[in-house]
């Protein structure tokens, strides 16, 4: 489980905990909100960049968000 940070258009939208997987993953949000239908840059820990994943199930704080396969 890693600290994950979710960015859209270079602005942080949420923080959460989860394990990145290029085939898709879930994350429990500790702050902010992610919305289904948007693609987020997901950064792990203190990394300054990350890969893009489509949000398939949105969530707010304490909710579980789901992300699909890594975008190419």
Predicted model as a PDB file, atoms N, CA, C, CB and O in Angstrom, pLDDT in the B-factor column:
MODEL        1                                                                  
ATOM      1  N   UNK A   1       0.849  -1.176   0.000  1.00 87.00           N  
ATOM      2  CA  UNK A   1       0.000   0.000   0.000  1.00 87.00           C  
ATOM      3  C   UNK A   1       0.889   1.233   0.000  1.00 87.00           C  
ATOM      4  CB  UNK A   1      -0.963   0.002   1.219  1.00 87.00           C  
ATOM      5  O   UNK A   1       1.819   1.341   0.799  1.00 87.00           O  
ATOM      6  N   UNK A   2       0.597   2.156  -0.900  1.00 95.00           N  
ATOM      7  CA  UNK A   2       1.392   3.376  -1.041  1.00 95.00           C  
ATOM      8  C   UNK A   2       0.510   4.601  -0.915  1.00 95.00           C  
ATOM      9  CB  UNK A   2       2.129   3.392  -2.383  1.00 95.00           C  
ATOM     10  O   UNK A   2      -0.701   4.544  -1.127  1.00 95.00           O  
ATOM     11  N   UNK A   3       1.143   5.711  -0.565  1.00 97.00           N  
ATOM     12  CA  UNK A   3       0.453   6.994  -0.600  1.00 97.00           C  
ATOM     13  C   UNK A   3       0.374   7.411  -2.069  1.00 97.00           C  
ATOM     14  CB  UNK A   3       1.194   8.087   0.283  1.00 97.00           C  
ATOM     15  O   UNK A   3       1.396   7.497  -2.749  1.00 97.00           O  
ATOM     16  N   UNK A   4      -0.826   7.664  -2.546  1.00 98.00           N  
ATOM     17  CA  UNK A   4      -1.032   8.042  -3.939  1.00 98.00           C  
ATOM     18  C   UNK A   4      -1.616   9.442  -4.008  1.00 98.00           C  
ATOM     19  CB  UNK A   4      -1.955   7.036  -4.653  1.00 98.00           C  
ATOM     20  O   UNK A   4      -2.375   9.866  -3.136  1.00 98.00           O  
ATOM     21  N   UNK A   5      -1.242  10.145  -5.065  1.00 98.00           N  
ATOM     22  CA  UNK A   5      -1.703  11.517  -5.276  1.00 98.00           C  
ATOM     23  C   UNK A   5      -2.279  11.592  -6.687  1.00 98.00           C  
ATOM     24  CB  UNK A   5      -0.534  12.564  -5.073  1.00 98.00           C  
ATOM     25  O   UNK A   5      -1.652  11.141  -7.646  1.00 98.00           O  
ATOM     26  N   UNK A   6      -3.467  12.160  -6.805  1.00 98.00           N  
ATOM     27  CA  UNK A   6      -4.214  12.171  -8.063  1.00 98.00           C  
ATOM     28  C   UNK A   6      -4.291  13.585  -8.617  1.00 98.00           C  
ATOM     29  CB  UNK A   6      -5.629  11.598  -7.863  1.00 98.00           C  
ATOM     30  O   UNK A   6      -4.815  14.490  -7.968  1.00 98.00           O  
ATOM     31  N   UNK A   7      -3.760  13.767  -9.837  1.00 98.00           N  
ATOM     32  CA  UNK A   7      -3.693  15.076 -10.478  1.00 98.00           C  
ATOM     33  C   UNK A   7      -4.479  15.069 -11.789  1.00 98.00           C  
ATOM     34  CB  UNK A   7      -2.227  15.479 -10.734  1.00 98.00           C  
ATOM     35  O   UNK A   7      -4.481  14.087 -12.531  1.00 98.00           O  
ATOM     36  N   UNK A   8      -5.143  16.188 -12.048  1.00 97.00           N  
ATOM     37  CA  UNK A   8      -5.811  16.394 -13.339  1.00 97.00           C  
ATOM     38  C   UNK A   8      -5.460  17.804 -13.786  1.00 97.00           C  
ATOM     39  CB  UNK A   8      -7.386  16.186 -13.240  1.00 97.00           C  
ATOM     40  O   UNK A   8      -5.657  18.759 -13.035  1.00 97.00           O  
ATOM     41  N   UNK A   9      -4.943  17.943 -15.000  1.00 95.00           N  
ATOM     42  CA  UNK A   9      -4.493  19.243 -15.518  1.00 95.00           C  
ATOM     43  C   UNK A   9      -3.472  19.898 -14.587  1.00 95.00           C  
ATOM     44  CB  UNK A   9      -5.693  20.180 -15.715  1.00 95.00           C  
ATOM     45  O   UNK A   9      -3.521  21.105 -14.350  1.00 95.00           O  
ATOM     46  N   UNK A  10      -2.545  19.087 -14.060  1.00 94.00           N  
ATOM     47  CA  UNK A  10      -1.442  19.529 -13.193  1.00 94.00           C  
ATOM     48  C   UNK A  10      -1.898  20.072 -11.843  1.00 94.00           C  
ATOM     49  CB  UNK A  10      -0.641  20.585 -13.896  1.00 94.00           C  
ATOM     50  O   UNK A  10      -1.101  20.682 -11.131  1.00 94.00           O  
ATOM     51  N   UNK A  11      -3.161  19.865 -11.474  1.00 97.00           N  
ATOM     52  CA  UNK A  11      -3.686  20.304 -10.180  1.00 97.00           C  
ATOM     53  C   UNK A  11      -4.067  19.071  -9.370  1.00 97.00           C  
ATOM     54  CB  UNK A  11      -4.914  21.260 -10.357  1.00 97.00           C  
ATOM     55  O   UNK A  11      -4.759  18.179  -9.862  1.00 97.00           O  
ATOM     56  N   UNK A  12      -3.601  19.032  -8.112  1.00 98.00           N  
ATOM     57  CA  UNK A  12      -3.917  17.871  -7.276  1.00 98.00           C  
ATOM     58  C   UNK A  12      -5.390  17.901  -6.879  1.00 98.00           C  
ATOM     59  CB  UNK A  12      -3.015  17.839  -6.013  1.00 98.00           C  
ATOM     60  O   UNK A  12      -5.881  18.884  -6.323  1.00 98.00           O  
ATOM     61  N   UNK A  13      -6.092  16.790  -7.180  1.00 98.00           N  
ATOM     62  CA  UNK A  13      -7.504  16.666  -6.843  1.00 98.00           C  
ATOM     63  C   UNK A  13      -7.734  15.811  -5.606  1.00 98.00           C  
ATOM     64  CB  UNK A  13      -8.261  16.087  -8.007  1.00 98.00           C  
ATOM     65  O   UNK A  13      -8.739  15.986  -4.917  1.00 98.00           O  
ATOM     66  N   UNK A  14      -6.816  14.882  -5.311  1.00 98.00           N  
ATOM     67  CA  UNK A  14      -7.044  13.968  -4.193  1.00 98.00           C  
ATOM     68  C   UNK A  14      -5.758  13.271  -3.766  1.00 98.00           C  
ATOM     69  CB  UNK A  14      -8.095  12.932  -4.566  1.00 98.00           C  
ATOM     70  O   UNK A  14      -4.781  13.201  -4.511  1.00 98.00           O  
ATOM     71  N   UNK A  15      -5.796  12.751  -2.519  1.00 98.00           N  
ATOM     72  CA  UNK A  15      -4.761  11.886  -1.979  1.00 98.00           C  
ATOM     73  C   UNK A  15      -5.437  10.600  -1.523  1.00 98.00           C  
ATOM     74  CB  UNK A  15      -3.983  12.578  -0.801  1.00 98.00           C  
ATOM     75  O   UNK A  15      -6.621  10.599  -1.187  1.00 98.00           O  
ATOM     76  N   UNK A  16      -4.688   9.514  -1.511  1.00 98.00           N  
ATOM     77  CA  UNK A  16      -5.265   8.261  -1.042  1.00 98.00           C  
ATOM     78  C   UNK A  16      -4.213   7.195  -0.812  1.00 98.00           C  
ATOM     79  CB  UNK A  16      -6.285   7.762  -2.026  1.00 98.00           C  
ATOM     80  O   UNK A  16      -3.013   7.437  -0.939  1.00 98.00           O  
ATOM     81  N   UNK A  17      -4.697   6.004  -0.470  1.00 98.00           N  
ATOM     82  CA  UNK A  17      -3.832   4.857  -0.224  1.00 98.00           C  
ATOM     83  C   UNK A  17      -4.240   3.728  -1.154  1.00 98.00           C  
ATOM     84  CB  UNK A  17      -3.902   4.406   1.261  1.00 98.00           C  
ATOM     85  O   UNK A  17      -5.423   3.410  -1.273  1.00 98.00           O  
ATOM     86  N   UNK A  18      -3.261   3.123  -1.811  1.00 98.00           N  
ATOM     87  CA  UNK A  18      -3.538   2.013  -2.708  1.00 98.00           C  
ATOM     88  C   UNK A  18      -2.252   1.444  -3.264  1.00 98.00           C  
ATOM     89  CB  UNK A  18      -4.454   2.452  -3.842  1.00 98.00           C  
ATOM     90  O   UNK A  18      -1.160   1.925  -2.961  1.00 98.00           O  
ATOM     91  N   UNK A  19      -2.393   0.419  -4.077  1.00 97.00           N  
ATOM     92  CA  UNK A  19      -1.246  -0.216  -4.723  1.00 97.00           C  
ATOM     93  C   UNK A  19      -1.415  -0.087  -6.229  1.00 97.00           C  
ATOM     94  CB  UNK A  19      -1.108  -1.716  -4.299  1.00 97.00           C  
ATOM     95  O   UNK A  19      -2.341  -0.653  -6.810  1.00 97.00           O  
ATOM     96  N   UNK A  20      -0.520   0.656  -6.853  1.00 95.00           N  
ATOM     97  CA  UNK A  20      -0.601   0.854  -8.302  1.00 95.00           C  
ATOM     98  C   UNK A  20      -0.447  -0.466  -9.043  1.00 95.00           C  
ATOM     99  CB  UNK A  20       0.470   1.845  -8.769  1.00 95.00           C  
ATOM    100  O   UNK A  20       0.379  -1.304  -8.683  1.00 95.00           O  
ATOM    101  N   UNK A  21      -1.247  -0.635 -10.070  1.00 96.00           N  
ATOM    102  CA  UNK A  21      -1.156  -1.804 -10.941  1.00 96.00           C  
ATOM    103  C   UNK A  21      -1.529  -1.335 -12.336  1.00 96.00           C  
ATOM    104  CB  UNK A  21      -2.091  -2.986 -10.452  1.00 96.00           C  
ATOM    105  O   UNK A  21      -2.584  -0.729 -12.528  1.00 96.00           O  
ATOM    106  N   UNK A  22      -0.670  -1.612 -13.313  1.00 95.00           N  
ATOM    107  CA  UNK A  22      -0.917  -1.119 -14.672  1.00 95.00           C  
ATOM    108  C   UNK A  22      -2.207  -1.681 -15.274  1.00 95.00           C  
ATOM    109  CB  UNK A  22       0.257  -1.469 -15.570  1.00 95.00           C  
ATOM    110  O   UNK A  22      -2.705  -1.155 -16.270  1.00 95.00           O  
ATOM    111  N   UNK A  23      -2.753  -2.757 -14.670  1.00 97.00           N  
ATOM    112  CA  UNK A  23      -4.005  -3.349 -15.151  1.00 97.00           C  
ATOM    113  C   UNK A  23      -5.234  -2.742 -14.466  1.00 97.00           C  
ATOM    114  CB  UNK A  23      -3.985  -4.857 -14.929  1.00 97.00           C  
ATOM    115  O   UNK A  23      -6.364  -3.087 -14.810  1.00 97.00           O  
ATOM    116  N   UNK A  24      -5.020  -1.844 -13.503  1.00 97.00           N  
ATOM    117  CA  UNK A  24      -6.108  -1.213 -12.771  1.00 97.00           C  
ATOM    118  C   UNK A  24      -5.948  -1.427 -11.270  1.00 97.00           C  
ATOM    119  CB  UNK A  24      -7.457  -1.758 -13.243  1.00 97.00           C  
ATOM    120  O   UNK A  24      -5.294  -2.380 -10.845  1.00 97.00           O  
ATOM    121  N   UNK A  25      -6.541  -0.548 -10.468  1.00 98.00           N  
ATOM    122  CA  UNK A  25      -6.380  -0.623  -9.014  1.00 98.00           C  
ATOM    123  C   UNK A  25      -7.485   0.163  -8.316  1.00 98.00           C  
ATOM    124  CB  UNK A  25      -4.995  -0.091  -8.590  1.00 98.00           C  
ATOM    125  O   UNK A  25      -8.234   0.908  -8.948  1.00 98.00           O  
ATOM    126  N   UNK A  26      -7.568  -0.017  -7.006  1.00 98.00           N  
ATOM    127  CA  UNK A  26      -8.487   0.736  -6.153  1.00 98.00           C  
ATOM    128  C   UNK A  26      -7.669   1.553  -5.166  1.00 98.00           C  
ATOM    129  CB  UNK A  26      -9.478  -0.213  -5.406  1.00 98.00           C  
ATOM    130  O   UNK A  26      -6.541   1.193  -4.828  1.00 98.00           O  
ATOM    131  N   UNK A  27      -8.249   2.657  -4.708  1.00 98.00           N  
ATOM    132  CA  UNK A  27      -7.586   3.484  -3.702  1.00 98.00           C  
ATOM    133  C   UNK A  27      -8.635   4.071  -2.765  1.00 98.00           C  
ATOM    134  CB  UNK A  27      -6.749   4.612  -4.369  1.00 98.00           C  
ATOM    135  O   UNK A  27      -9.699   4.506  -3.206  1.00 98.00           O  
ATOM    136  N   UNK A  28      -8.329   4.081  -1.472  1.00 98.00           N  
ATOM    137  CA  UNK A  28      -9.188   4.714  -0.478  1.00 98.00           C  
ATOM    138  C   UNK A  28      -8.701   6.150  -0.308  1.00 98.00           C  
ATOM    139  CB  UNK A  28      -9.171   3.929   0.893  1.00 98.00           C  
ATOM    140  O   UNK A  28      -7.552   6.380   0.067  1.00 98.00           O  
ATOM    141  N   UNK A  29      -9.572   7.109  -0.583  1.00 98.00           N  
ATOM    142  CA  UNK A  29      -9.174   8.513  -0.549  1.00 98.00           C  
ATOM    143  C   UNK A  29      -9.113   9.050   0.876  1.00 98.00           C  
ATOM    144  CB  UNK A  29     -10.135   9.348  -1.374  1.00 98.00           C  
ATOM    145  O   UNK A  29      -9.991   8.769   1.692  1.00 98.00           O  
ATOM    146  N   UNK A  30      -8.077   9.822   1.167  1.00 98.00           N  
ATOM    147  CA  UNK A  30      -7.936  10.472   2.468  1.00 98.00           C  
ATOM    148  C   UNK A  30      -8.217  11.972   2.375  1.00 98.00           C  
ATOM    149  CB  UNK A  30      -6.533  10.237   3.026  1.00 98.00           C  
ATOM    150  O   UNK A  30      -8.366  12.651   3.391  1.00 98.00           O  
ATOM    151  N   UNK A  31      -8.288  12.474   1.148  1.00 98.00           N  
ATOM    152  CA  UNK A  31      -8.551  13.892   0.921  1.00 98.00           C  
ATOM    153  C   UNK A  31      -9.006  14.084  -0.515  1.00 98.00           C  
ATOM    154  CB  UNK A  31      -7.295  14.752   1.221  1.00 98.00           C  
ATOM    155  O   UNK A  31      -8.503  13.417  -1.419  1.00 98.00           O  
ATOM    156  N   UNK A  32      -9.943  14.981  -0.733  1.00 98.00           N  
ATOM    157  CA  UNK A  32     -10.322  15.381  -2.081  1.00 98.00           C  
ATOM    158  C   UNK A  32     -11.358  14.488  -2.728  1.00 98.00           C  
ATOM    159  CB  UNK A  32      -9.125  15.420  -2.935  1.00 98.00           C  
ATOM    160  O   UNK A  32     -12.100  13.773  -2.055  1.00 98.00           O  
ATOM    161  N   UNK A  33     -11.392  14.547  -4.066  1.00 98.00           N  
ATOM    162  CA  UNK A  33     -12.405  13.843  -4.840  1.00 98.00           C  
ATOM    163  C   UNK A  33     -11.863  13.498  -6.218  1.00 98.00           C  
ATOM    164  CB  UNK A  33     -13.682  14.688  -4.961  1.00 98.00           C  
ATOM    165  O   UNK A  33     -11.132  14.283  -6.823  1.00 98.00           O  
ATOM    166  N   UNK A  34     -12.226  12.317  -6.712  1.00 98.00           N  
ATOM    167  CA  UNK A  34     -11.969  11.951  -8.109  1.00 98.00           C  
ATOM    168  C   UNK A  34     -13.313  11.584  -8.734  1.00 98.00           C  
ATOM    169  CB  UNK A  34     -10.931  10.754  -8.223  1.00 98.00           C  
ATOM    170  O   UNK A  34     -14.213  11.086  -8.058  1.00 98.00           O  
ATOM    171  N   UNK A  35     -13.432  11.838 -10.028  1.00 98.00           N  
ATOM    172  CA  UNK A  35     -14.699  11.629 -10.717  1.00 98.00           C  
ATOM    173  C   UNK A  35     -14.557  10.618 -11.842  1.00 98.00           C  
ATOM    174  CB  UNK A  35     -15.227  12.945 -11.263  1.00 98.00           C  
ATOM    175  O   UNK A  35     -13.585  10.628 -12.597  1.00 98.00           O  
ATOM    176  N   UNK A  36     -15.551   9.748 -11.932  1.00 98.00           N  
ATOM    177  CA  UNK A  36     -15.605   8.762 -12.997  1.00 98.00           C  
ATOM    178  C   UNK A  36     -15.619   9.464 -14.348  1.00 98.00           C  
ATOM    179  CB  UNK A  36     -16.841   7.856 -12.842  1.00 98.00           C  
ATOM    180  O   UNK A  36     -16.255  10.506 -14.506  1.00 98.00           O  
ATOM    181  N   UNK A  37     -14.919   8.894 -15.315  1.00 98.00           N  
ATOM    182  CA  UNK A  37     -14.883   9.466 -16.657  1.00 98.00           C  
ATOM    183  C   UNK A  37     -13.693  10.368 -16.917  1.00 98.00           C  
ATOM    184  CB  UNK A  37     -16.125  10.229 -16.900  1.00 98.00           C  
ATOM    185  O   UNK A  37     -13.428  10.734 -18.062  1.00 98.00           O  
ATOM    186  N   UNK A  38     -12.976  10.727 -15.867  1.00 98.00           N  
ATOM    187  CA  UNK A  38     -11.780  11.559 -16.030  1.00 98.00           C  
ATOM    188  C   UNK A  38     -10.532  10.682 -15.945  1.00 98.00           C  
ATOM    189  CB  UNK A  38     -11.734  12.683 -14.952  1.00 98.00           C  
ATOM    190  O   UNK A  38     -10.546   9.618 -15.325  1.00 98.00           O  
ATOM    191  N   UNK A  39      -9.462  11.140 -16.573  1.00 98.00           N  
ATOM    192  CA  UNK A  39      -8.171  10.469 -16.487  1.00 98.00           C  
ATOM    193  C   UNK A  39      -7.274  11.277 -15.563  1.00 98.00           C  
ATOM    194  CB  UNK A  39      -7.522  10.301 -17.897  1.00 98.00           C  
ATOM    195  O   UNK A  39      -7.173  12.498 -15.688  1.00 98.00           O  
ATOM    196  N   UNK A  40      -6.631  10.593 -14.645  1.00 98.00           N  
ATOM    197  CA  UNK A  40      -5.783  11.241 -13.645  1.00 98.00           C  
ATOM    198  C   UNK A  40      -4.343  10.777 -13.775  1.00 98.00           C  
ATOM    199  CB  UNK A  40      -6.300  10.955 -12.232  1.00 98.00           C  
ATOM    200  O   UNK A  40      -4.068   9.616 -14.079  1.00 98.00           O  
ATOM    201  N   UNK A  41      -3.426  11.716 -13.538  1.00 98.00           N  
ATOM    202  CA  UNK A  41      -2.021  11.360 -13.385  1.00 98.00           C  
ATOM    203  C   UNK A  41      -1.866  10.918 -11.938  1.00 98.00           C  
ATOM    204  CB  UNK A  41      -1.046  12.568 -13.752  1.00 98.00           C  
ATOM    205  O   UNK A  41      -2.165  11.678 -11.016  1.00 98.00           O  
ATOM    206  N   UNK A  42      -1.402   9.697 -11.739  1.00 98.00           N  
ATOM    207  CA  UNK A  42      -1.281   9.146 -10.388  1.00 98.00           C  
ATOM    208  C   UNK A  42       0.196   9.096 -10.017  1.00 98.00           C  
ATOM    209  CB  UNK A  42      -1.932   7.725 -10.293  1.00 98.00           C  
ATOM    210  O   UNK A  42       0.995   8.425 -10.671  1.00 98.00           O  
ATOM    211  N   UNK A  43       0.543   9.822  -8.949  1.00 97.00           N  
ATOM    212  CA  UNK A  43       1.916   9.875  -8.464  1.00 97.00           C  
ATOM    213  C   UNK A  43       1.998   9.100  -7.153  1.00 97.00           C  
ATOM    214  CB  UNK A  43       2.392  11.351  -8.275  1.00 97.00           C  
ATOM    215  O   UNK A  43       1.135   9.234  -6.286  1.00 97.00           O  
ATOM    216  N   UNK A  44       3.022   8.304  -7.021  1.00 96.00           N  
ATOM    217  CA  UNK A  44       3.217   7.489  -5.825  1.00 96.00           C  
ATOM    218  C   UNK A  44       4.264   8.125  -4.921  1.00 96.00           C  
ATOM    219  CB  UNK A  44       3.635   6.054  -6.204  1.00 96.00           C  
ATOM    220  O   UNK A  44       5.342   8.504  -5.379  1.00 96.00           O  
ATOM    221  N   UNK A  45       3.941   8.242  -3.633  1.00 94.00           N  
ATOM    222  CA  UNK A  45       4.898   8.782  -2.665  1.00 94.00           C  
ATOM    223  C   UNK A  45       5.309  10.203  -3.012  1.00 94.00           C  
ATOM    224  CB  UNK A  45       6.130   7.895  -2.590  1.00 94.00           C  
ATOM    225  O   UNK A  45       4.464  11.081  -3.187  1.00 94.00           O  
ATOM    226  N   UNK A  46       6.629  10.422  -3.111  1.00 94.00           N  
ATOM    227  CA  UNK A  46       7.147  11.763  -3.373  1.00 94.00           C  
ATOM    228  C   UNK A  46       7.538  11.976  -4.837  1.00 94.00           C  
ATOM    229  CB  UNK A  46       8.341  12.026  -2.488  1.00 94.00           C  
ATOM    230  O   UNK A  46       8.192  12.967  -5.162  1.00 94.00           O  
ATOM    231  N   UNK A  47       7.144  11.058  -5.718  1.00 93.00           N  
ATOM    232  CA  UNK A  47       7.484  11.204  -7.146  1.00 93.00           C  
ATOM    233  C   UNK A  47       6.854  12.481  -7.711  1.00 93.00           C  
ATOM    234  CB  UNK A  47       7.002   9.961  -7.959  1.00 93.00           C  
ATOM    235  O   UNK A  47       5.757  12.875  -7.315  1.00 93.00           O  
ATOM    236  N   UNK A  48       7.560  13.111  -8.633  1.00 94.00           N  
ATOM    237  CA  UNK A  48       7.087  14.363  -9.214  1.00 94.00           C  
ATOM    238  C   UNK A  48       6.291  14.143 -10.500  1.00 94.00           C  
ATOM    239  CB  UNK A  48       8.261  15.278  -9.491  1.00 94.00           C  
ATOM    240  O   UNK A  48       5.774  15.098 -11.080  1.00 94.00           O  
ATOM    241  N   UNK A  49       6.191  12.894 -10.945  1.00 95.00           N  
ATOM    242  CA  UNK A  49       5.382  12.586 -12.115  1.00 95.00           C  
ATOM    243  C   UNK A  49       4.839  11.171 -11.955  1.00 95.00           C  
ATOM    244  CB  UNK A  49       6.209  12.731 -13.436  1.00 95.00           C  
ATOM    245  O   UNK A  49       5.278  10.410 -11.093  1.00 95.00           O  
ATOM    246  N   UNK A  50       3.878  10.841 -12.804  1.00 96.00           N  
ATOM    247  CA  UNK A  50       3.292   9.516 -12.721  1.00 96.00           C  
ATOM    248  C   UNK A  50       2.612   9.153 -14.023  1.00 96.00           C  
ATOM    249  CB  UNK A  50       2.305   9.437 -11.570  1.00 96.00           C  
ATOM    250  O   UNK A  50       2.647   9.915 -14.989  1.00 96.00           O  
ATOM    251  N   UNK A  51       1.992   7.983 -14.043  1.00 96.00           N  
ATOM    252  CA  UNK A  51       1.280   7.509 -15.221  1.00 96.00           C  
ATOM    253  C   UNK A  51      -0.190   7.901 -15.139  1.00 96.00           C  
ATOM    254  CB  UNK A  51       1.423   5.985 -15.365  1.00 96.00           C  
ATOM    255  O   UNK A  51      -0.702   8.228 -14.069  1.00 96.00           O  
ATOM    256  N   UNK A  52      -0.853   7.864 -16.280  1.00 97.00           N  
ATOM    257  CA  UNK A  52      -2.262   8.237 -16.367  1.00 97.00           C  
ATOM    258  C   UNK A  52      -3.156   7.008 -16.287  1.00 97.00           C  
ATOM    259  CB  UNK A  52      -2.534   9.003 -17.662  1.00 97.00           C  
ATOM    260  O   UNK A  52      -2.905   5.989 -16.931  1.00 97.00           O  
ATOM    261  N   UNK A  53      -4.211   7.132 -15.478  1.00 98.00           N  
ATOM    262  CA  UNK A  53      -5.189   6.060 -15.308  1.00 98.00           C  
ATOM    263  C   UNK A  53      -6.596   6.649 -15.400  1.00 98.00           C  
ATOM    264  CB  UNK A  53      -4.983   5.324 -13.948  1.00 98.00           C  
ATOM    265  O   UNK A  53      -6.855   7.720 -14.851  1.00 98.00           O  
ATOM    266  N   UNK A  54      -7.505   5.958 -16.089  1.00 98.00           N  
ATOM    267  CA  UNK A  54      -8.887   6.430 -16.149  1.00 98.00           C  
ATOM    268  C   UNK A  54      -9.649   6.034 -14.881  1.00 98.00           C  
ATOM    269  CB  UNK A  54      -9.595   5.862 -17.397  1.00 98.00           C  
ATOM    270  O   UNK A  54      -9.557   4.896 -14.422  1.00 98.00           O  
ATOM    271  N   UNK A  55     -10.392   6.973 -14.328  1.00 98.00           N  
ATOM    272  CA  UNK A  55     -11.214   6.691 -13.158  1.00 98.00           C  
ATOM    273  C   UNK A  55     -12.510   6.028 -13.621  1.00 98.00           C  
ATOM    274  CB  UNK A  55     -11.508   7.995 -12.347  1.00 98.00           C  
ATOM    275  O   UNK A  55     -13.248   6.594 -14.428  1.00 98.00           O  
ATOM    276  N   UNK A  56     -12.783   4.835 -13.114  1.00 98.00           N  
ATOM    277  CA  UNK A  56     -13.992   4.110 -13.499  1.00 98.00           C  
ATOM    278  C   UNK A  56     -15.081   4.198 -12.435  1.00 98.00           C  
ATOM    279  CB  UNK A  56     -13.660   2.656 -13.770  1.00 98.00           C  
ATOM    280  O   UNK A  56     -16.261   4.028 -12.741  1.00 98.00           O  
ATOM    281  N   UNK A  57     -14.690   4.464 -11.178  1.00 98.00           N  
ATOM    282  CA  UNK A  57     -15.643   4.677 -10.087  1.00 98.00           C  
ATOM    283  C   UNK A  57     -15.123   5.831  -9.251  1.00 98.00           C  
ATOM    284  CB  UNK A  57     -15.836   3.378  -9.213  1.00 98.00           C  
ATOM    285  O   UNK A  57     -14.075   5.710  -8.616  1.00 98.00           O  
ATOM    286  N   UNK A  58     -15.834   6.940  -9.240  1.00 98.00           N  
ATOM    287  CA  UNK A  58     -15.420   8.104  -8.479  1.00 98.00           C  
ATOM    288  C   UNK A  58     -15.626   7.924  -6.985  1.00 98.00           C  
ATOM    289  CB  UNK A  58     -16.167   9.315  -8.952  1.00 98.00           C  
ATOM    290  O   UNK A  58     -16.333   7.013  -6.553  1.00 98.00           O  
ATOM    291  N   UNK A  59     -15.001   8.805  -6.189  1.00 98.00           N  
ATOM    292  CA  UNK A  59     -15.144   8.747  -4.735  1.00 98.00           C  
ATOM    293  C   UNK A  59     -14.748  10.082  -4.129  1.00 98.00           C  
ATOM    294  CB  UNK A  59     -14.288   7.605  -4.139  1.00 98.00           C  
ATOM    295  O   UNK A  59     -14.096  10.911  -4.765  1.00 98.00           O  
ATOM    296  N   UNK A  60     -15.161  10.267  -2.876  1.00 98.00           N  
ATOM    297  CA  UNK A  60     -14.734  11.400  -2.066  1.00 98.00           C  
ATOM    298  C   UNK A  60     -14.014  10.847  -0.841  1.00 98.00           C  
ATOM    299  CB  UNK A  60     -15.951  12.307  -1.655  1.00 98.00           C  
ATOM    300  O   UNK A  60     -13.793   9.640  -0.741  1.00 98.00           O  
ATOM    301  N   UNK A  61     -13.647  11.727   0.092  1.00 98.00           N  
ATOM    302  CA  UNK A  61     -12.877  11.323   1.276  1.00 98.00           C  
ATOM    303  C   UNK A  61     -13.496  10.094   1.942  1.00 98.00           C  
ATOM    304  CB  UNK A  61     -12.796  12.483   2.284  1.00 98.00           C  
ATOM    305  O   UNK A  61     -14.708  10.026   2.144  1.00 98.00           O  
ATOM    306  N   UNK A  62     -12.648   9.133   2.276  1.00 98.00           N  
ATOM    307  CA  UNK A  62     -12.983   7.864   2.926  1.00 98.00           C  
ATOM    308  C   UNK A  62     -13.683   6.862   2.005  1.00 98.00           C  
ATOM    309  CB  UNK A  62     -13.857   8.131   4.116  1.00 98.00           C  
ATOM    310  O   UNK A  62     -14.013   5.755   2.429  1.00 98.00           O  
ATOM    311  N   UNK A  63     -13.908   7.249   0.745  1.00 98.00           N  
ATOM    312  CA  UNK A  63     -14.510   6.336  -0.215  1.00 98.00           C  
ATOM    313  C   UNK A  63     -13.443   5.605  -1.021  1.00 98.00           C  
ATOM    314  CB  UNK A  63     -15.450   7.092  -1.149  1.00 98.00           C  
ATOM    315  O   UNK A  63     -12.272   5.985  -1.020  1.00 98.00           O  
ATOM    316  N   UNK A  64     -13.871   4.550  -1.708  1.00 98.00           N  
ATOM    317  CA  UNK A  64     -12.953   3.769  -2.539  1.00 98.00           C  
ATOM    318  C   UNK A  64     -13.177   4.108  -4.011  1.00 98.00           C  
ATOM    319  CB  UNK A  64     -13.144   2.245  -2.296  1.00 98.00           C  
ATOM    320  O   UNK A  64     -14.260   3.892  -4.555  1.00 98.00           O  
ATOM    321  N   UNK A  65     -12.139   4.640  -4.640  1.00 98.00           N  
ATOM    322  CA  UNK A  65     -12.170   4.956  -6.071  1.00 98.00           C  
ATOM    323  C   UNK A  65     -11.544   3.800  -6.832  1.00 98.00           C  
ATOM    324  CB  UNK A  65     -11.421   6.296  -6.377  1.00 98.00           C  
ATOM    325  O   UNK A  65     -10.643   3.128  -6.330  1.00 98.00           O  
ATOM    326  N   UNK A  66     -12.026   3.575  -8.042  1.00 98.00           N  
ATOM    327  CA  UNK A  66     -11.457   2.522  -8.882  1.00 98.00           C  
ATOM    328  C   UNK A  66     -10.932   3.131 -10.181  1.00 98.00           C  
ATOM    329  CB  UNK A  66     -12.512   1.421  -9.181  1.00 98.00           C  
ATOM    330  O   UNK A  66     -11.514   4.056 -10.748  1.00 98.00           O  
ATOM    331  N   UNK A  67      -9.804   2.570 -10.628  1.00 98.00           N  
ATOM    332  CA  UNK A  67      -9.134   3.054 -11.821  1.00 98.00           C  
ATOM    333  C   UNK A  67      -8.885   1.892 -12.776  1.00 98.00           C  
ATOM    334  CB  UNK A  67      -7.812   3.757 -11.459  1.00 98.00           C  
ATOM    335  O   UNK A  67      -8.564   0.781 -12.355  1.00 98.00           O  
ATOM    336  N   UNK A  68      -9.035   2.166 -14.050  1.00 98.00           N  
ATOM    337  CA  UNK A  68      -8.847   1.158 -15.075  1.00 98.00           C  
ATOM    338  C   UNK A  68      -7.403   1.014 -15.493  1.00 98.00           C  
ATOM    339  CB  UNK A  68      -9.680   1.480 -16.264  1.00 98.00           C  
ATOM    340  O   UNK A  68      -6.497   1.555 -14.860  1.00 98.00           O  
ATOM    341  N   UNK A  69      -7.205   0.281 -16.562  1.00 97.00           N  
ATOM    342  CA  UNK A  69      -5.884  -0.010 -17.117  1.00 97.00           C  
ATOM    343  C   UNK A  69      -5.132   1.272 -17.457  1.00 97.00           C  
ATOM    344  CB  UNK A  69      -6.012  -0.886 -18.362  1.00 97.00           C  
ATOM    345  O   UNK A  69      -5.719   2.244 -17.934  1.00 97.00           O  
ATOM    346  N   UNK A  70      -3.836   1.258 -17.208  1.00 96.00           N  
ATOM    347  CA  UNK A  70      -2.970   2.421 -17.476  1.00 96.00           C  
ATOM    348  C   UNK A  70      -3.127   2.880 -18.911  1.00 96.00           C  
ATOM    349  CB  UNK A  70      -1.494   2.085 -17.190  1.00 96.00           C  
ATOM    350  O   UNK A  70      -3.111   2.074 -19.841  1.00 96.00           O  
ATOM    351  N   UNK A  71      -3.280   4.197 -19.079  1.00 88.00           N  
ATOM    352  CA  UNK A  71      -3.387   4.780 -20.418  1.00 88.00           C  
ATOM    353  C   UNK A  71      -2.025   4.782 -21.090  1.00 88.00           C  
ATOM    354  CB  UNK A  71      -3.957   6.215 -20.352  1.00 88.00           C  
ATOM    355  O   UNK A  71      -1.003   4.990 -20.437  1.00 88.00           O  
ATOM    356  N   UNK A  72      -2.014   4.550 -22.400  1.00 77.00           N  
ATOM    357  CA  UNK A  72      -0.729   4.532 -23.108  1.00 77.00           C  
ATOM    358  C   UNK A  72      -0.402   5.887 -23.678  1.00 77.00           C  
ATOM    359  CB  UNK A  72      -0.742   3.497 -24.219  1.00 77.00           C  
ATOM    360  O   UNK A  72       0.643   6.056 -24.307  1.00 77.00           O  
TER     361      UNK A  72                                                      
ENDMDL                                                                          
END                                                                             
